Each structure stands twice: as C-alpha cells, then as structure tokens.
C-alpha cells in the first residue's frame, strides 16, 4: 500500500464499538484518530501528555474533519495512517486514513492549536516539537502511487 502516511497504528474493532447496523458507530472513528495520534507521539519520542508538557505547552483540538467511504465491522483489523501535513506558527495539522486490508474506509484531519497550559491561549509551537515532527516525517516519508 503506497500512502502519504508516515506512521501506522493497528487496532481491532471491539464489540462495544459496533452499532445496531452491525458497523462501527461513526463517532468511534474520532477515537481511532485520537489513539493513532497518541501512538504517533510515542513514535517520535514525545509521548503525550508529558512529552508535550516538557516543552511548556499543551495541545487542544480546534478542528476535525471525517470523510466516510466505507464501514468497519466487528473484529476487523484496522490500520490507521498518520501524517503531519502542516506545522504552523501555533497549530499542527494531522492527516489520517483508516484502512481495512488496504482499502480506505475513512480519512480526515485533526487540527490542534498549541497553547500555554495555564492561560490556554495560543502559543508558538515549541522548537522541540517542531523539530521532532519534521525529523520523523522526513525519515519516514512515503509517496503516493
């Protein structure tokens, strides 16, 4: 599978995540995005929350976007791709894709604003975070077919 994602996390759909229609309830895909982003932070050696807090910052979600192209079902093994597509002055944009056996089921983005944890006001993305992300993305860059 040739993708733009620099990191993948795998998980299995649990019974509690399936609705009456026999498919994953739509809201759970945001949880899957969150789980994969948490694992991304571990992969770049800045596990959340301590890895970010050590920089004197915290991250708050300000935007999510989900495009549904298919449905996952109970016991499916899902591969969740993660890629940081943009680091702005105060924000970080993640692109995500959820795949079952190579087929894209869901894609989207999550935008975080970096903020001072005491005031919760936007603050510049710390160099430590910026450099860790840029280094990881460059080292794990993939191209689309």
DSSP file (Angstrom, degrees, kcal/mol; ACC not computed):
  #  RESIDUE AA STRUCTURE BP1 BP2  ACC     N-H-->O    O-->H-N    N-H-->O    O-->H-N    TCO  KAPPA ALPHA  PHI   PSI    X-CA   Y-CA   Z-CA
    1    1 A X              0   0    0      0, 0.0     2,-0.6     0, 0.0   101,-0.0   0.000 360.0 360.0 360.0 116.6    0.0    0.0    0.0
    2    2 A X        +     0   0    0    140,-0.1   143,-0.5     2,-0.0     2,-0.3  -0.840 360.0 155.5 -94.7 119.3    1.6    3.2   -1.1
    3    3 A X        -     0   0    0     -2,-0.6     0, 0.0     2,-0.2     0, 0.0  -0.888  55.0-119.8-140.0 165.6    0.4    6.1    1.0
    4    4 A X  S    S+     0   0    0     -2,-0.3   138,-0.3   137,-0.1     2,-0.3   0.443  77.3 115.2 -84.1   1.4    1.4    9.6    2.2
    5    5 A X        -     0   0    0      1,-0.1    78,-0.2   136,-0.1    -2,-0.2  -0.535  49.0-165.9 -81.4 135.3    1.3    8.4    5.8
    6    6 A X  S    S+     0   0    0     76,-1.5     2,-0.3    -2,-0.3    77,-0.2   0.566  74.5  32.2 -92.3 -11.1    4.5    8.4    7.8
    7    7 A X  E     -A   82   0A   0     75,-1.5    75,-2.7     2,-0.0     2,-0.4  -0.998  62.7-162.5-148.2 143.7    3.2    6.2   10.7
    8    8 A X  E     -A   81   0A   0     -2,-0.3     2,-0.4    73,-0.2    73,-0.2  -0.987   2.1-170.9-129.6 142.1    0.6    3.4   11.1
    9    9 A X  E     -A   80   0A   0     71,-2.0    71,-3.2    -2,-0.4     2,-0.4  -0.995  14.7-147.6-127.4 137.6   -1.1    2.1   14.2
   10   10 A X  E     +A   79   0A   0     -2,-0.4     2,-0.3    69,-0.2    69,-0.2  -0.847  21.7 165.0-108.7 139.8   -3.2   -1.1   14.1
   11   11 A X  E     -A   78   0A   0     67,-2.3    67,-3.5    -2,-0.4     2,-0.4  -0.980  30.2-124.8-146.9 161.8   -6.2   -1.9   16.2
   12   12 A X  E     -A   77   0A   0     -2,-0.3     2,-0.3    65,-0.2    65,-0.2  -0.887  31.3-113.4-108.1 135.7   -9.1   -4.4   16.2
   13   13 A X        -     0   0    0     63,-2.5    62,-1.8    -2,-0.4     2,-0.2  -0.511  34.5-144.4 -68.4 127.6  -12.7   -3.3   16.3
   14   14 A X    >   -     0   0    0     -2,-0.3     3,-1.8    60,-0.2     4,-0.3  -0.588  20.3-113.3 -94.0 157.2  -14.3   -4.2   19.6
   15   15 A X  G >  S+     0   0    0      1,-0.3     3,-1.6    -2,-0.2    -1,-0.1   0.863 114.7  60.1 -55.4 -40.2  -17.9   -5.3   20.1
   16   16 A X  G 3  S+     0   0    0      1,-0.3    -1,-0.3     8,-0.0    -3,-0.0   0.631  98.8  59.3 -66.6 -13.6  -18.8   -2.2   22.0
   17   17 A X  G <  S+     0   0    0     -3,-1.8     8,-2.5     2,-0.1     2,-0.4   0.487  87.7  90.1 -93.4  -4.5  -17.9    0.0   19.0
   18   18 A X  B <   -F   24   0B   0     -3,-1.6     6,-0.3    -4,-0.3     2,-0.1  -0.765  64.7-149.5 -98.6 137.7  -20.4   -1.6   16.7
   19   19 A X    >   -     0   0    0      4,-3.1     3,-2.2    -2,-0.4    -2,-0.1  -0.233  39.9 -80.9 -95.0-173.8  -24.0   -0.2   16.4
   20   20 A X  T 3  S+     0   0    0      1,-0.3    -2,-0.0     2,-0.1    -1,-0.0   0.748 126.7  62.6 -61.3 -25.6  -27.3   -1.8   15.6
   21   21 A X  T 3  S-     0   0    0      2,-0.2    -1,-0.3     1,-0.0     3,-0.1   0.546 116.7-113.0 -77.5  -6.5  -26.5   -1.8   11.9
   22   22 A X  S <  S+     0   0    0     -3,-2.2    52,-0.5     1,-0.3     2,-0.3   0.614  83.8 102.6  85.1  12.4  -23.5   -4.0   12.6
   23   23 A X  B    S-G   73   0C   0     50,-0.2    -4,-3.1    -6,-0.0    -1,-0.3  -0.825  85.7 -78.3-123.6 164.2  -20.9   -1.4   11.6
   24   24 A X  B     -F   18   0B   0     48,-2.7    -6,-0.3    -2,-0.3    48,-0.1  -0.423  53.5-111.7 -62.2 128.0  -18.7    0.9   13.7
   25   25 A X    >   -     0   0    0     -8,-2.5     3,-2.0    -2,-0.2     4,-0.4  -0.410  28.2-119.2 -61.0 135.6  -20.7    3.8   15.0
   26   26 A X  T >  S+     0   0    0      1,-0.3     3,-1.3     2,-0.2     4,-0.4   0.786 108.0  60.8 -53.6 -36.6  -19.4    6.9   13.3
   27   27 A X  T >> S+     0   0    0      1,-0.3     3,-0.9     2,-0.2     4,-0.8   0.755  91.2  69.0 -65.1 -23.7  -18.2    8.7   16.4
   28   28 A X  H <> S+     0   0    0     -3,-2.0     4,-2.4     1,-0.2    -1,-0.3   0.753  83.7  71.2 -68.4 -22.1  -15.7    6.0   17.2
   29   29 A X  H <> S+     0   0    0     -3,-1.3     4,-2.4    -4,-0.4    -1,-0.2   0.858  94.5  54.3 -63.8 -32.4  -13.6    7.0   14.2
   30   30 A X  H <> S+     0   0    0     -3,-0.9     4,-2.5    -4,-0.4    -1,-0.2   0.887 107.3  50.8 -65.3 -37.3  -12.6   10.1   16.1
   31   31 A X  H  X S+     0   0    0     -4,-0.8     4,-2.8     2,-0.2    -2,-0.2   0.918 108.8  51.2 -63.5 -42.5  -11.5    7.9   18.9
   32   32 A X  H  X S+     0   0    0     -4,-2.4     4,-2.3     2,-0.2    -2,-0.2   0.911 109.6  50.1 -61.2 -41.9   -9.5    5.8   16.4
   33   33 A X  H  X S+     0   0    0     -4,-2.4     4,-2.4     1,-0.2    -1,-0.2   0.940 111.5  49.0 -58.3 -46.8   -7.9    9.0   15.1
   34   34 A X  H  X S+     0   0    0     -4,-2.5     4,-2.4     1,-0.2    -2,-0.2   0.905 109.9  50.3 -62.0 -43.6   -7.0   10.0   18.7
   35   35 A X  H  X S+     0   0    0     -4,-2.8     4,-2.0     1,-0.2    -1,-0.2   0.927 112.1  47.9 -60.0 -45.5   -5.5    6.6   19.5
   36   36 A X  H  X S+     0   0    0     -4,-2.3     4,-2.0     1,-0.2    -2,-0.2   0.886 111.2  49.8 -65.9 -39.0   -3.3    6.7   16.4
   37   37 A X  H  X S+     0   0    0     -4,-2.4     4,-2.2     2,-0.2    -1,-0.2   0.897 108.6  53.5 -66.2 -39.2   -2.1   10.3   17.1
   38   38 A X  H  X S+     0   0    0     -4,-2.4     4,-1.5     1,-0.2    10,-0.4   0.913 110.5  46.7 -59.2 -42.4   -1.3    9.3   20.7
   39   39 A X  H  X S+     0   0    0     -4,-2.0     4,-2.4     2,-0.2    -1,-0.2   0.832 106.9  58.4 -69.7 -31.9    0.8    6.4   19.3
   40   40 A X  H  X S+     0   0    0     -4,-2.0     4,-1.7     2,-0.2    -2,-0.2   0.934 103.6  52.2 -59.8 -46.3    2.4    8.9   16.8
   41   41 A X  H  <>S+     0   0    0     -4,-2.2     5,-2.7     1,-0.2    -1,-0.2   0.902 110.1  48.9 -58.1 -40.7    3.6   11.0   19.7
   42   42 A X  H ><5S+     0   0    0     -4,-1.5     3,-1.8     1,-0.2    -1,-0.2   0.915 107.3  55.8 -62.5 -41.9    5.2    7.8   21.3
   43   43 A X  H 3<5S+     0   0    0     -4,-2.4    -1,-0.2     1,-0.3    -2,-0.2   0.804 107.5  47.9 -63.2 -30.0    6.8    7.0   17.9
   44   44 A X  T 3<5S-     0   0    0     -4,-1.7    -1,-0.3    -3,-0.2    -2,-0.2   0.259 119.8-110.2 -95.3  14.2    8.6   10.4   17.8
   45   45 A X  T < 5S+     0   0    0     -3,-1.8    -3,-0.2    -5,-0.1    -2,-0.1   0.784  94.1 102.9  64.7  31.1    9.7   10.0   21.5
   46   46 A X      < -     0   0    0     -5,-2.7    -4,-0.2    -6,-0.2     6,-0.1  -0.484  58.1-165.5-133.6  63.6    7.4   12.7   22.8
   47   47 A X     >  -     0   0    0     -5,-0.2     4,-3.9     4,-0.2     5,-0.4  -0.229  33.3 -83.5 -58.3 135.4    4.6   10.6   24.5
   48   48 A X  T  4 S+     0   0    0    -10,-0.4    -1,-0.1     1,-0.2    -6,-0.1  -0.620 102.5  11.7 -81.3 139.0    1.6   12.7   25.3
   49   49 A X  T >> S+     0   0    0     -2,-0.3     4,-2.9    -3,-0.1     3,-0.6  -0.986 131.7  39.6 -93.9 -19.2    1.0   14.4   27.6
   50   50 A X  H 3> S+     0   0    0      1,-0.2     4,-2.4     2,-0.2    -2,-0.2   0.859 111.0  57.0 -63.0 -37.7    4.4   14.5   29.3
   51   51 A X  H 3< S+     0   0    0     -4,-3.9    -1,-0.2     1,-0.2    -3,-0.2   0.854 116.3  36.7 -61.7 -34.9    6.4   14.9   26.0
   52   52 A X  H X4>S+     0   0    0     -3,-0.6     3,-1.7    -5,-0.4     5,-1.2   0.882 114.1  55.6 -81.8 -42.8    4.5   18.0   25.1
   53   53 A X  H ><5S+     0   0    0     -4,-2.9     3,-2.4     1,-0.3    -2,-0.2   0.826  95.9  66.6 -61.1 -32.6    4.2   19.3   28.6
   54   54 A X  T 3<5S+     0   0    0     -4,-2.4    -1,-0.3     1,-0.3    -2,-0.2   0.721  97.5  55.8 -61.2 -19.4    8.0   19.2   29.0
   55   55 A X  T < 5S-     0   0    0     -3,-1.7    -1,-0.3     2,-0.2    -2,-0.2   0.370 122.7-108.0 -91.7   4.0    8.1   21.9   26.3
   56   56 A X  T < 5S+     0   0    0     -3,-2.4    61,-0.4     1,-0.3     2,-0.3   0.761  85.7 102.0  76.8  24.8    5.8   24.1   28.4
   57   57 A X      < -     0   0    0     -5,-1.2     2,-0.3    59,-0.2    -1,-0.3  -0.796  50.8-160.4-132.5 170.8    2.9   23.6   26.1
   58   58 A X  E     -B  115   0A   0     57,-1.7    57,-2.9    -2,-0.3     2,-0.4  -0.957  19.7-128.2-146.6 162.4   -0.3   21.7   25.6
   59   59 A X  E     -B  114   0A   0     -2,-0.3     2,-0.4    55,-0.2    55,-0.2  -0.925  17.3-170.1-119.2 138.0   -2.4   20.9   22.6
   60   60 A X  E     -B  113   0A   0     53,-2.2    53,-2.9    -2,-0.4     2,-0.3  -0.989  26.7-119.5-127.4 133.6   -6.1   21.5   22.0
   61   61 A X  E     +B  112   0A   0     -2,-0.4    51,-0.2    51,-0.2     3,-0.1  -0.542  35.2 166.9 -70.8 131.3   -8.2   20.2   19.2
   62   62 A X  E     +     0   0A   0     49,-3.0     2,-0.3     1,-0.4    50,-0.2   0.501  63.7  20.0-119.6 -12.8   -9.8   23.1   17.2
   63   63 A X  E     -B  111   0A   0     48,-1.3    48,-2.8     2,-0.0    -1,-0.4  -0.965  54.2-178.1-158.7 139.0  -11.0   21.2   14.1
   64   64 A X  E     -B  110   0A   0     -2,-0.3     2,-0.4    46,-0.2    46,-0.2  -0.987   3.7-174.4-134.2 149.5  -11.8   17.7   12.9
   65   65 A X  E     -B  109   0A   0     44,-2.2    44,-1.7    -2,-0.3     2,-0.4  -0.989   2.8-174.2-142.3 131.0  -12.9   16.5    9.5
   66   66 A X  E     -B  108   0A   0     -2,-0.4     2,-0.5    42,-0.2    42,-0.2  -0.995   8.6-165.5-131.2 131.0  -14.0   13.0    8.6
   67   67 A X  E     -B  107   0A   0     40,-3.5    40,-1.9    -2,-0.4     2,-0.6  -0.972  14.6-150.3-113.2 119.8  -14.9   11.6    5.2
   68   68 A X  E     +B  106   0A   0     -2,-0.5    38,-0.2    38,-0.2     3,-0.1  -0.802  30.4 156.6 -94.1 123.0  -16.7    8.2    5.3
   69   69 A X        -     0   0    0     36,-3.3     2,-0.3    -2,-0.6    37,-0.2   0.528  68.6  -7.1-118.4 -16.1  -16.0    6.0    2.3
   70   70 A X  S    S-     0   0    0     35,-1.7     2,-0.4    33,-0.0    -1,-0.4  -0.945  71.6-101.7-167.1 178.4  -16.8    2.6    3.8
   71   71 A X        -     0   0    0     -2,-0.3     2,-0.3    -3,-0.1   -46,-0.1  -0.944  17.4-144.3-123.4 137.2  -17.7    0.9    7.1
   72   72 A X        -     0   0    0     -2,-0.4   -48,-2.7   -48,-0.1     2,-0.3  -0.652  21.5-155.3 -89.9 155.1  -15.7   -1.2    9.5
   73   73 A X  B >   -G   23   0C   0     -2,-0.3     3,-2.1   -50,-0.2   -60,-0.3  -0.795  34.1 -60.8-127.4 168.6  -17.3   -4.1   11.3
   74   74 A X  T 3  S+     0   0    0    -52,-0.5   -60,-0.2    -2,-0.3    -1,-0.1  -0.192 119.7  10.2 -50.7 134.5  -16.8   -6.1   14.5
   75   75 A X  T 3  S+     0   0    0    -62,-1.8    -1,-0.3     1,-0.3   -61,-0.1   0.393  88.7 145.1  75.4   0.2  -13.4   -7.8   14.7
   76   76 A X    <   -     0   0    0     -3,-2.1   -63,-2.5   -64,-0.1     2,-0.6  -0.398  49.9-129.8 -62.8 144.0  -11.9   -6.0   11.7
   77   77 A X  E     -A   12   0A   0    -65,-0.2    24,-0.5    -3,-0.1     2,-0.4  -0.890  29.2-162.4 -94.3 122.4   -8.2   -5.3   11.9
   78   78 A X  E     -A   11   0A   0    -67,-3.5   -67,-2.3    -2,-0.6     2,-0.5  -0.880  14.1-153.3-111.8 138.8   -7.8   -1.6   11.0
   79   79 A X  E     -AC  10  99A   0     20,-2.5    20,-2.9    -2,-0.4     2,-0.6  -0.953  13.7-158.8-107.1 122.6   -4.6    0.2   10.0
   80   80 A X  E     -AC   9  98A   0    -71,-3.2   -71,-2.0    -2,-0.5     2,-0.3  -0.906   4.9-154.3-109.8 115.3   -4.6    3.9   10.9
   81   81 A X  E     -AC   8  97A   0     16,-3.2    16,-1.6    -2,-0.6     2,-0.4  -0.660   9.8-168.3 -89.0 142.2   -2.2    6.1    8.9
   82   82 A X  E     +AC   7  96A   0    -75,-2.7   -76,-1.5    -2,-0.3   -75,-1.5  -0.988  11.9 166.1-132.1 139.0   -1.0    9.3   10.4
   83   83 A X  E     - C   0  95A   0     12,-1.8    12,-3.5    -2,-0.4     2,-0.8  -0.957  32.4-134.7-150.7 132.1    0.9   12.2    8.7
   84   84 A X  E     + C   0  94A   0     -2,-0.3    10,-0.2    10,-0.2     3,-0.1  -0.811  26.3 177.5 -86.3 113.5    1.6   15.7    9.9
   85   85 A X  E     +     0   0A   0      8,-1.9     2,-0.3    -2,-0.8    -1,-0.2   0.662  62.0  16.9 -92.1 -18.3    0.8   17.8    6.8
   86   86 A X  E     - C   0  93A   0      7,-1.2     7,-2.9     2,-0.0     2,-0.5  -0.966  48.1-167.5-157.8 136.5    1.4   21.2    8.3
   87   87 A X  E     - C   0  92A   0     -2,-0.3     5,-0.2     5,-0.2     2,-0.0  -0.959  25.4-177.5-121.0 110.3    3.1   22.9   11.3
   88   88 A X        -     0   0    0      3,-2.6    37,-0.3    -2,-0.5    -2,-0.0  -0.102  47.4 -81.4 -90.1-167.0    2.0   26.5   11.5
   89   89 A X  S    S+     0   0    0      1,-0.2    36,-2.7    35,-0.1    -1,-0.0   0.924 125.7   2.0 -63.3 -44.3    3.1   29.1   14.0
   90   90 A X  S    S+     0   0    0     34,-0.3    24,-3.8    32,-0.0     2,-0.3   0.337 123.5  68.3-126.0   4.4    0.7   27.9   16.6
   91   91 A X  E     - D   0 113A   0     22,-0.3    -3,-2.6    34,-0.1     2,-0.4  -0.886  52.7-155.9-132.2 159.4   -1.0   24.8   15.0
   92   92 A X  E     -CD  87 112A   0     20,-2.3    20,-2.7    -2,-0.3     2,-0.5  -0.998  13.4-154.9-132.7 127.6   -0.3   21.3   13.9
   93   93 A X  E     -CD  86 111A   0     -7,-2.9    -8,-1.9    -2,-0.4    -7,-1.2  -0.917   6.8-164.1-110.2 122.9   -2.4   19.5   11.2
   94   94 A X  E     -CD  84 110A   0     16,-2.9    16,-2.0    -2,-0.5     2,-0.4  -0.873   5.4-155.6-102.6 134.2   -2.7   15.7   11.1
   95   95 A X  E     -CD  83 109A   0    -12,-3.5   -12,-1.8    -2,-0.4     2,-0.3  -0.917  20.4-173.3-103.7 136.7   -3.9   13.8    8.1
   96   96 A X  E     -CD  82 108A   0     12,-2.7    12,-2.1    -2,-0.4     2,-0.3  -0.949  15.7-172.9-134.0 151.3   -5.3   10.4    8.9
   97   97 A X  E     -CD  81 107A   0    -16,-1.6   -16,-3.2    -2,-0.3     2,-0.5  -0.995  12.2-151.3-142.1 138.8   -6.6    7.4    7.0
   98   98 A X  E     -CD  80 106A   0      8,-3.5     7,-3.3    -2,-0.3     8,-1.4  -0.953  21.8-174.3-114.3 123.6   -8.3    4.2    8.3
   99   99 A X  E     -CD  79 104A   0    -20,-2.9   -20,-2.5    -2,-0.5     2,-0.5  -0.873  20.6-161.8-120.5 146.1   -7.8    1.1    6.2
  100  100 A X  E >  S- D   0 103A   0      3,-2.3     3,-2.3    -2,-0.3   -22,-0.1  -0.983  86.6 -22.3-123.5 117.6   -9.1   -2.5    6.2
  101  101 A X  T 3  S-     0   0    0    -24,-0.5     3,-0.1    -2,-0.5    -1,-0.1   0.865 129.4 -49.5  49.8  41.8   -6.9   -4.9    4.2
  102  102 A X  T 3  S+     0   0    0      1,-0.2     2,-0.5   -23,-0.0    -1,-0.3   0.303 112.0 119.9  86.2  -9.7   -5.6   -2.0    2.2
  103  103 A X  E <   - D   0 100A   0     -3,-2.3    -3,-2.3     1,-0.0     2,-0.4  -0.781  66.0-124.0 -93.3 129.7   -9.0   -0.4    1.4
  104  104 A X  E     + D   0  99A   0     -2,-0.5    -5,-0.2    -5,-0.2     3,-0.1  -0.577  36.1 167.0 -72.5 122.3   -9.5    3.1    2.6
  105  105 A X  E     +     0   0A   0     -7,-3.3   -36,-3.3    -2,-0.4   -35,-1.7   0.781  65.6   5.7-100.5 -40.2  -12.6    3.3    4.8
  106  106 A X  E     +BD  68  98A   0     -8,-1.4    -8,-3.5   -38,-0.2    -1,-0.4  -0.998  60.2 177.3-147.1 140.4  -12.3    6.7    6.4
  107  107 A X  E     +BD  67  97A   0    -40,-1.9   -40,-3.5    -2,-0.3     2,-0.3  -0.938  18.7 124.0-137.7 168.5  -10.0    9.7    6.0
  108  108 A X  E     -BD  66  96A   0    -12,-2.1   -12,-2.7    -2,-0.3     2,-0.3  -0.990  41.8 -95.6 172.4-167.2   -9.8   13.1    7.6
  109  109 A X  E     -BD  65  95A   0    -44,-1.7   -44,-2.2    -2,-0.3     2,-0.4  -0.982  11.6-157.9-143.1 154.4   -7.8   15.6    9.5
  110  110 A X  E     -BD  64  94A   0    -16,-2.0   -16,-2.9    -2,-0.3     2,-0.5  -0.997  12.3-159.9-131.7 126.9   -7.4   16.8   13.1
  111  111 A X  E     -BD  63  93A   0    -48,-2.8   -49,-3.0    -2,-0.4   -48,-1.3  -0.933   7.5-168.6-111.2 127.5   -6.0   20.3   13.8
  112  112 A X  E     -BD  61  92A   0    -20,-2.7   -20,-2.3    -2,-0.5     2,-0.5  -0.877  12.1-145.8-110.1 144.2   -4.5   21.1   17.1
  113  113 A X  E     -BD  60  91A   0    -53,-2.9   -53,-2.2    -2,-0.4     2,-0.4  -0.932  18.4-132.0-104.4 136.0   -3.6   24.5   18.5
  114  114 A X  E     +B   59   0A   0    -24,-3.8     9,-2.5    -2,-0.5     2,-0.3  -0.694  37.2 175.0 -82.4 137.4   -0.6   24.7   20.7
  115  115 A X  E     -BE  58 122A   0    -57,-2.9   -57,-1.7    -2,-0.4     2,-0.4  -0.964  41.6 -96.7-144.8 158.4   -1.3   26.7   23.8
  116  116 A X     >  -     0   0    0      5,-2.3     4,-2.9    -2,-0.3     5,-0.4  -0.642  37.8-138.6 -68.7 125.0    0.1   27.8   27.1
  117  117 A X  T  4 S+     0   0    0     -2,-0.4    -1,-0.1   -61,-0.4   -60,-0.1   0.773  97.7  47.4 -65.0 -25.1   -1.3   25.3   29.6
  118  118 A X  T  4 S+     0   0    0      1,-0.1    -1,-0.2     3,-0.1    -2,-0.0   0.914 126.6  24.0 -80.8 -44.4   -2.1   27.9   32.2
  119  119 A X  T  4 S-     0   0    0      2,-0.1    -2,-0.2     3,-0.0    -1,-0.1   0.673  89.2-140.9 -94.2 -19.2   -3.8   30.5   30.1
  120  120 A X     <  +     0   0    0     -4,-2.9     2,-0.3     1,-0.3    -3,-0.1   0.751  55.0 140.2  58.2  26.3   -5.0   28.2   27.3
  121  121 A X        -     0   0    0     -5,-0.4    -5,-2.3     1,-0.1    -1,-0.3  -0.762  64.4 -88.3 -94.5 144.0   -4.1   30.9   24.9
  122  122 A X  B     -E  115   0A   0     -2,-0.3     2,-0.3    -7,-0.2    -7,-0.3  -0.180  51.1-178.1 -52.5 141.2   -2.4   30.0   21.6
  123  123 A X        -     0   0    0     -9,-2.5    -9,-0.3   -33,-0.3     3,-0.1  -0.967  35.6 -82.7-140.7 154.8    1.4   29.9   21.7
  124  124 A X        -     0   0    0     -2,-0.3     2,-0.3     1,-0.1   -34,-0.3  -0.271  52.5-101.8 -57.8 139.2    4.1   29.2   19.2
  125  125 A X        -     0   0    0    -36,-2.7    -1,-0.1   -37,-0.3   -34,-0.1  -0.495  47.9-111.8 -61.5 122.7    4.8   25.5   18.6
  126  126 A X     >  -     0   0    0     -2,-0.3     4,-2.6     1,-0.1     3,-0.5  -0.245  15.4-122.5 -60.2 145.2    7.9   24.8   20.6
  127  127 A X  H  > S+     0   0    0      1,-0.2     4,-3.3     2,-0.2     5,-0.3   0.864 111.3  61.3 -54.7 -38.3   11.1   24.1   18.6
  128  128 A X  H  > S+     0   0    0      2,-0.2     4,-1.8     1,-0.2    -1,-0.2   0.917 110.4  39.4 -57.5 -44.9   11.4   20.7   20.4
  129  129 A X  H  > S+     0   0    0     -3,-0.5     4,-2.6     2,-0.2     5,-0.2   0.942 116.3  50.8 -68.8 -48.4    8.0   19.6   19.0
  130  130 A X  H  X S+     0   0    0     -4,-2.6     4,-2.7     1,-0.2     5,-0.2   0.926 113.5  44.4 -55.9 -49.0    8.6   21.1   15.6
  131  131 A X  H  X S+     0   0    0     -4,-3.3     4,-2.6     2,-0.2     5,-0.2   0.886 112.2  51.8 -67.5 -38.8   12.0   19.5   15.1
  132  132 A X  H  X S+     0   0    0     -4,-1.8     4,-2.2    -5,-0.3    -1,-0.2   0.925 114.2  43.8 -63.4 -43.8   10.9   16.1   16.4
  133  133 A X  H  X S+     0   0    0     -4,-2.6     4,-3.0     2,-0.2     5,-0.3   0.948 114.8  48.1 -65.6 -49.4    7.9   16.1   13.9
  134  134 A X  H  X S+     0   0    0     -4,-2.7     4,-2.3    -5,-0.2     5,-0.2   0.900 113.2  48.3 -59.9 -41.7   10.0   17.4   11.0
  135  135 A X  H  X S+     0   0    0     -4,-2.6     4,-2.3    -5,-0.2    -1,-0.2   0.936 114.4  45.4 -64.2 -46.8   12.7   14.8   11.6
  136  136 A X  H  X S+     0   0    0     -4,-2.2     4,-1.8    -5,-0.2    -2,-0.2   0.930 113.5  49.1 -63.3 -46.6   10.3   11.9   11.9
  137  137 A X  H  < S+     0   0    0     -4,-3.0     4,-0.2     1,-0.2    -1,-0.2   0.902 113.1  47.3 -61.4 -42.0    8.3   12.9    8.9
  138  138 A X  H >< S+     0   0    0     -4,-2.3     3,-0.7    -5,-0.3    -1,-0.2   0.896 113.5  47.8 -66.5 -39.6   11.4   13.3    6.8
  139  139 A X  H 3< S+     0   0    0     -4,-2.3    -1,-0.2     1,-0.2    -2,-0.2   0.764 121.7  35.4 -72.9 -24.9   12.8    9.9    8.0
  140  140 A X  T 3< S+     0   0    0     -4,-1.8    -1,-0.2    -5,-0.2    -2,-0.2   0.114  82.1 148.5-117.0  20.7    9.5    8.1    7.3
  141  141 A X    <   -     0   0    0     -3,-0.7     2,-0.3    -4,-0.2  -136,-0.1  -0.286  21.8-175.5 -60.8 137.6    8.3   10.0    4.2
  142  142 A X        -     0   0    0   -138,-0.3     2,-0.3    -5,-0.0    -2,-0.1  -0.897  13.8-138.0-127.7 159.0    6.3    7.9    1.8
  143  143 A X        -     0   0    0     -2,-0.3     2,-0.2  -138,-0.0  -140,-0.1  -0.875  16.8-117.4-118.9 154.4    4.9    8.8   -1.6
  144  144 A X              0   0    0     -2,-0.3  -141,-0.2     1,-0.1     0, 0.0  -0.569 360.0 360.0 -86.3 154.4    1.5    8.1   -3.2
  145  145 A X              0   0    0   -143,-0.5    -1,-0.1    -2,-0.2  -142,-0.1   0.466 360.0 360.0 -74.2 360.0    1.3    6.0   -6.3
